[in-house]
Amino acid sequence: LALIGDDFEEGCRYVKFALSLMKKVPSRAHDGITMFYSNHTKLYVEPMQSSIECYLDARKACLKSGIPFALSCSYTYNNLCLWSGKE
């Protein structure tokens, strides 16, 4: 899900592919991480206000699977809320 040489549109294509695979073959161990990194790519393509809510979904998926990315999701969500002026 890494950005491909600063080509954000290409990275977004990979994000959509990863999310569609995630829906077809669910894996609790990887869903939260996939959503977390997908949201980073979405921030470059979509407006911040519409993308930050996805970090809450990623946090919930991380908490269900027990991986430590839940803290990173919360931290990123809080910072983006601060920068965007959302309460």
C-alpha positions in Angstrom: 0.0 0.0 0.0 3.0 2.3 -0.2 2.7 5.3 -2.4 4.2 4.5 -5.8 6.9 7.1 -6.5 4.8 10.0 -5.5 2.0 8.9 -7.9 -0.9 9.2 -5.5 -3.5 8.1 -8.1 -1.6 4.8 -8.6 -1.4 4.4 -4.8 -5.2 5.0 -4.5 -5.7 2.2 -7.1 -3.8 -0.2 -4.9 -5.8 0.9 -1.9 -9.1 0.2 -3.6 -7.8 -3.2 -4.6 -6.6 -4.0 -1.1 -9.9 -2.9 0.4 -11.9 -5.0 -2.1 -9.7 -8.0 -1.2 -10.2 -7.3 2.5 -14.0 -7.5 2.0 -13.8 -10.7 -0.1 -11.3 -12.5 2.2 -11.6 -11.1 5.7 -8.7 -11.5 8.0 -9.0 -10.1 11.5 -5.2 -10.0 11.8 -4.7 -7.8 8.8 -7.9 -5.7 8.4 -6.9 -3.0 10.8 -3.4 -2.6 9.3 -4.8 -2.5 5.8 -7.4 0.2 6.8 -4.7 2.2 8.6 -2.3 2.4 5.7 -5.2 2.9 3.2 -6.3 6.0 5.1 -2.8 7.5 4.8 -3.1 7.2 1.0 -6.7 8.6 1.0 -5.5 11.7 2.8 -3.5 12.7 -0.3 -6.4 12.1 -2.7 -9.6 13.0 -0.7 -10.3 16.0 1.5 -9.1 15.5 5.1 -12.5 15.9 6.7 -14.0 13.0 4.8 -10.9 10.7 5.4 -10.4 11.1 9.1 -13.5 9.2 10.1 -12.0 6.0 8.5 -9.3 6.0 11.3 -12.0 5.2 13.8 -13.1 2.2 11.8 -9.5 1.1 11.5 -9.1 1.5 15.3 -12.1 -0.7 15.9 -10.7 -3.4 13.6 -7.3 -3.2 15.4 -9.0 -3.5 18.8 -10.9 -6.6 17.6 -7.8 -8.3 16.4 -5.6 -7.2 19.3 -2.8 -5.6 17.3 -1.1 -2.5 18.6 -2.0 -0.2 15.6 -5.1 0.9 17.5 -3.0 3.4 19.4 -1.6 4.7 16.1 -5.1 5.1 14.7 -6.3 7.1 17.7 -3.2 9.3 17.6 -3.5 10.0 13.9 -7.3 10.7 14.3 -6.8 13.1 17.1 -4.0 15.0 15.3 -6.1 15.3 12.1 -9.1 16.5 14.1 -6.9 19.2 15.6 -5.5 20.3 12.2 -8.9 20.3 10.5 -10.7 22.1 13.3 -13.1 19.2 14.0 -14.2 18.8 17.6 
